[in-house]
């Protein structure tokens, strides 16, 4: 462990050629809410707006040789790609970057900006693991160096510089560090470093509900591939945690891993944007989102790692929509509407003073006595929609709430 701690120190010193330590900021808003000292390690403020630059730079600095051509290949949903692109341009190396076709356009464009002429972007695969396989095959065929996004010692070592900076900034080791988990490189690096330098600090891990690869691995005793992954939290939507990170993290219990519903993450993102002016991507909000799941935090000093801020504002309407659904402020109904004069008026009279129609679409396909209507209702308090459902029942309307039905909502909304 002494060698790891010393190597992390060297990695951090080398990073200063690129950027100063990211801020560690006490957050008054969250501290007041939880009665604790909540600090945010702002990895969204690196030059590429995520911690991934650390690992990519650290791995590349050990492989680049003066006067020798270097070709690096990586697979990434966005943040690792940007880190590799930035480092390729810094070292004057060539990079081929594979990204899923579902990657937000903002991340693709930023990767091109950071890499310039030094890189080529290849879009392939609907999910990260498909992209990963394609990139590894390309690297083998072309004799290039493959840079894993999380499953390599030098990557983990580079991500561990987050912990070294944080401990220097906070002075006294925190009681608890909350870490987001995707492939596990960041969490493994921080845990390994702090096990030697701050052994009294406890850890909690945050994973998206639709991509809980660490929880699954801890339950099975080894990394396993999830049968399906929700790609909304694109920076952490990994079907199988890395083998090397898991060796560091296997000492923890599944109970140490807290799962964040994707819709709730949206609420956390909006809360940080509106209350604090902090722009976080879904993966960057993971650690903050699970704070309410960690029990009583009163009087404790807690550090949350905000892992990234590469958010495409074209997604903001979707984020708002999902946050409203989670809060119970928006619902979608398929209503069976009688085809007679006054039927619509009868329905409208059931709406409360704070209920607003956000969507109204006839789904009727033939001249029947009843027609189906898709209706979206927004309101100000969750109980308003509960009361509306009761009034619909009392008036004899036939309807179906499809808000939580993923298949129907995807088809109709």
N, C-alpha and C positions, 0 to 999 in steps of 0.2 A: 504494500500500500504506500510505503514511503516513496517508492519509485513513481507510482501513479501521481501522488500529490506533487512531487517535484516536476514531473512532465507536464502537469496541468499549469504549474507556475510558468514554465517556459512557453507553453502555448499562449497563455494570457499575455505575456510580455511581447510575443511576436504579433499578437492581434492589435497592439497599439499602433502598428504601422497603418491600420485601416480605420480604426475608430476608438474613441474614448469609452470607458465603461458605461453601459447603459444605466439610466437613473434607477435608484431604489427610492420610491416615493411613498410616504405615509398617506393613505387615502382617508380623509376625514369622513366622507360619505359612508363608506363601508365600516369604518371603525365605530361610528355612532350607531349604525344599524345593529352590529353584533356585540357591542360593548367590549371590543378588543382593540388591539393595535394591529391594524391590517396594513401591510406594506405590499406594494406592487413592484415587482422587478420587470421593468418596461422593455422587454425584448422587441416590442413593436417599434422601438426607436433606434434600432441599428440602421446602417445605410440601406439595407434591403428590407427593413421592417419585419424582420424575424430573426430568431436565434440561429437559424440554419447556416448563416455565413460562418459561424465559429467553426463548426465541424468541417465544412468544405475547405475553408482556408487552411485549417490545421493539417488535414490529410494531404492537400496539394503541396504545402510548403515542404513536406518531407520527400516528395517525389520529383519536384522540379529541379533540374540540374542546369547550371549556367551553360548557354550555348547549345543545349540539346532540345530538340523538338519534343513537346509533350502533348498527348491527346487524351482527354478525359471524357468519360461517358457517365451519365447519371440518369436516373428515373425519378420523377418528382411530380407531385400534384401542384407544385408552384413555388413553395418557399425554398426547398433544397435547390431547385433549379435556379432560382435567383441568386442564391449564395454561390453556387458553382459558376454561374455566368460572371458574377462580379469578380470572383477569384481568378477565373481564366483571363479576364482582361488585365487584372493586376499583375499576373505572372507572365503575360504574353503567351499563354498556352491556348491550344485549340480545344473546343468543347462541343460535344454532340449531346443534346439534352432531349430526352424522351419525356413527353407529358401526356396524361390521359386526354382524350378528346373532350371530356367533360370539364376540363380545367377552366375556371373563370377567365374571360378575355383579359381582364385587368392584369392577372398574373402572367399571362403569356406576353402581353405587351411590355410589362416591366422587365421580364426576363430578357427580351430583345434589347431593351434600353441598356440594361446593366452589362450585357455581354458584347453588344455591338457586332463588329465583324469577326470577333473571336469565336462565335458560337453558331451552331445550326440547331434549330428546334424541329423535332419530329413528333407529331401528334398521332398517338396510336393507343388503342385500348379504351374500353368504357370504364374500367376500374384500374386502380393503381397496380394490382398484382399482375394484370395483363401487360401493363406498360413496363413493369419491372422485368418480366421475362424477355420481352422484346429488346430491352436495352442491354441486358446481360449477354444475349446471343450476339448482338451487334458488336459489343466490346470484344468478345472472344474471336469473332470473325476478322476484326480489324486490328487486333493486337493493341487495343487501347486500355487505359487504366479505368476500371469501373469504380465509381465512387458511390458506395452504398449510402442511402439517406440516413441510416441508423444502425446498421448491423456490421460495424467495423470498429476496431479498437481506436484508431486515430480520430474517427468521427465522434465517438463517445468521449474521448479525451478532450476534444475541442468544445463539445457542449458542456463539459464539466466546468469550463471557465465561468459559466453563469454563477455557479456556487462560490467560486473563489472571489469574484467581484462582490457578490452579495454579502459574504461574511466580512469582507473588508469595509463595506459601506455601513452595515448595521452595527458593527462593533461587538455586541453580545449575541451569541447564536440564538436564533428564534426558537420558540417552543414548537412550532409546526411549519412545515413547508408544504404547500399544495402544488402539485406538478401535473400538467396535462400530459396525456400519454397517447401517442399514435404508434409508431414503431418501437418506441422505448429508448431511443438514443439519449435524449435530454434527461429523462428521469434516471436512467442508469448512471449517467455521468455525474449528476448532482448527488445521488445517493452514495455512489462509490467515494466521491471526494469528501462528503460530509461524514461518512462513517468513520473516517480517520480524524477529521479536523473538528467536527462538532457532533460527537456520538450521542449526545443527549437530545438532539433534535428529532422530533417525530415527523412522519411523512403521511400525507394522504394523496391519493392519485385520482385524477378525473379523466374519464373516458366518455365519448359519446355513446348514448344508448344503442345506436345502430352500428357500433364498431368497437365493441368491448373485447379486444383481443387479449389484453393483460388479464382481465377477470377470467376469461375462458382458460387461459394458460395456467393460472393459479389453481383453478378448479380441477384441471386435468393433470397437473404436475409437470406439464411440458407445453411448449407452443403448439397450438392447433389452428387450423384454418377455419374461420367462420364461414358458414354456408352462404351468407349474404351480408352485404355491408351497405349502409345508408351513406351515400356520398356527400350529403349536405355539409358535414364538417370536413371539408376536403383536406384540410391540413392534418387531420388525425384519423381519416377513414382508411385504416389498414386492417386487412383480414387476418394477418398473422403477425404477432409481435416478433421482433428479431431474436435470434437464438442467443447472441451475446448479451443484449440487454436483459433477457429473461434470467440468465445466470446470476446477474446482480440483484434482480428483483424477486427471485423465487422465494426469498425468506419471508416475504410479506403474505398476508392473508387476503382472500377475496374480499373480506369485509373492509380492507384498507382501500379498495377501489370503489369509487363512487360514480354512478352512471348518470349522465346529464341528458335528459330528453332534448331532442333537437329543437322542438318548439320553445322549450324553456330557455335554451341558449339564446334564442332570438330575443326573448324578453330581457335577458342580461345584457346583450349587445346594445339594445335600445336604451336601457337604463344607464349604461356607461356613456353612451353618446349624448343623451339628453341631460343627464345630471352632471357629468364630468367633462364632456367634450373630448372623450377618449374614443378613438376609432379602433375597434378590434374586429378581426375576422372571427368566424365561429370557433376555430381551434384556439384562438387567442383568448376567448372568453371562458374556456372550459374551467379553469381553476377558480374563477370568480363564481361561476354558476353553481358549483357544488358547496359553497360555503354554508348554505343553509342546511346541508345534509350532514354536517360534521359534529352535531351536538352542541353543547354549551361551550362557546369560545370566550366567555367573559374573562377579562384580565389577561388573556394569552397574547403573545406576540406571534403573528402569523404572516408569512410571506407567500404571496401568490405569484407565480410566474405567468405573466401575460406573454404568450409565446409568439404572437404575430398580429400585425395590423394591416395585412394586405386584403382589404375589403373592397369589392367592386360595388360602387353605389347604385349601379343598375339593379342590384339585388335587394335594395332597401325596401321596395314594396313587398317583396316576398317575405323578408324578415319581419316587417310590421304585421303582415297578415298572419304569420305563424305565431307571433307573440300574442296577438289578439285571441287567436284560437286557444292557446294554452291558458290564457287568463280568463277564458270563458266569456269574453266580450264580443265574440263573433261566432255565429253558427250558420250552417247551411242546411236547409230543409228541402226535400222534395215533397210538395204539397199536392194532394189530389183535389183539384178545383172543379166544382160543379159547373157545367157549361150552361149557365142561366144568367139573365140580367140580375145585377146586384150581388153576385157571388164575390167578386173582388172587393166591393165596398164592405161586405160583411167581414172579410178577412182584415182589411185595413183598420176597421174599427177596433180590432183586438190588440193592435199595437199600442205599447205604452208610450208616454210622452218623451222618453229618451231612446226609443227604438227607432233605428233608421234602416231603410231598405238600401243595401249596398249592391244587390244583384237581383234581377227579376227577369226570368226567361221562360217562356212557354216551351214545354217539351212535347206538346201534343202533336201527334203524327197523323191522326185520322179524325173523322167526324164522329166522335163518341160523346156520350153524355157527360163524361168526366175527362179532364185533361190534367196532365202533370205539369207542375210549375217548379222551377228551381228558384229558390229565394235565399238570399244572403242577408242576414240581419246583424247590424252592429249596434252596440249599446254602451252604457257607461258603467254598469255594475253587473256582475254575473247573475245575481238573483233576478234581474229583469228578464233574462231569457228563460229562466226556470218558470217564472210567473207566466210568460207568454205561452210556454208549452202547456201549462195548466189551463189557460184560457182556450187554447186550440182544442184540447181534450173536451172541455166543457161545452164548446160550441159544436162538437161532433165532426170536426175536420179530421181527415185521414192524412197523416204525414209521416215522413221518416227523417230523422236527424242523421245526415251523412257526414257531419263534421269530422268524426273520428274514423270514418270508413275510407281507408287509404285508396282502395281501388276505385270506388265510386267518385270520391272527391277528385281523383286524378283525371277521371274521364269527363266529369261534368263541370268542375269549377275552373 
